[in-house]
Amino acid sequence: MLRVLAGQDRHRPLSVLIAPKRLEKLRPILDTLADDVPVYLASQPVLDGIVGFELHRGILALAERAPPVAADDLLESLPDRALVLAPVGISNHDNMGGLFRNAAGFGVDAVLLDPTCCDPLYRKAIRVSVGGVLRVPYARLGEGEDLIGLLERRGFTPVALSPAGETALSDLAPLVRPALLLGAEGPGLPDATLARCRTVSIPMAPGFDSLNVAVAAGIALHALRQGQTPPVSVPNPS
């Protein structure tokens, strides 16, 4: 995670606190930090006392959160062939971290959060995302801002993931600019949202209807990204 923090330029590192036993192993990363970022050493008991629990990895860093970006401005900055993830009502930090880990792993260009989503920069979400939260650009919609209308104005096709989706994910035709919408486990996406989107499902074995939201998102993002891959041209034999 420290390597990810040091290697990105949105959230500015401010200071690092580590146990002395970590210094030599981390030195190559620490050397990449700006000269004005102090690195403090403290014994394990002092570290544990500062954070309030046993910090077994012995690494703690402080960074300045990047200024918020308007959702429309973020979408405007994306390339012609882009993939967007749009979680709705995700309040569990483990799931939020898992979604951002998938987003980073499958090359999602941006994440749009609705106003009810939890903070992706909460410590637990960052950890579960394995630093993905620090890699993937994201924006939070304002109260009353129309997510689907915004996506459509910017040329994206909203695709809603639901156990009751009309089309199996494997049957979905390739899309140039898909935006994957998904809701919290249990309530899922509102009916009004589903009615305005292409709805897709991941078929389950008989007697079982759904997956964890982060797992389902990973499957869907992989399929959507593969659908965007240009076909490989095979030269004609001479």
FENSUL-V658157 format. One record per backbone hydrogen bond with DSSP energy under -1.0 kcal/mol. CO is the residue of the C=O (numbers start at 0). NH is the residue of the N-H. If there is no record, write none. Layout:
BEGIN
co = (CO/CO)
nh = (NH/NH)
END
This chain:
BEGIN
co = (0/1/2/11/14/15/16/17/18/19/21/22/25/26/28/29/33/37/39/42/43/44/45/46/47/53/54/57/59/61/61/69/70/71/72/74/82/82/83/84/85/86/89/91/92/93/94/95/96/97/98/99/100/101/102/109/110/112/113/118/121/122/123/124/125/126/128/130/131/136/138/141/145/146/147/148/149/150/151/156/157/158/159/161/166/167/168/176/177/178/179/180/181/183/189/190/192/193/197/198/199/200/204/211/212/213/214/215/216/217/218/219/220/221/222)
nh = (4/5/6/63/61/39/59/41/21/22/25/26/29/30/31/32/36/15/17/46/47/48/49/50/51/55/57/18/16/13/14/73/74/75/76/77/108/109/179/111/181/113/117/95/96/97/98/99/100/101/102/103/104/105/107/84/138/140/116/121/125/126/127/128/130/129/131/133/135/110/112/144/149/150/151/152/153/155/154/178/197/180/199/164/200/170/171/156/83/158/85/160/87/187/193/194/195/196/159/166/161/168/207/215/216/217/218/219/220/221/222/223/224/225/226)
END
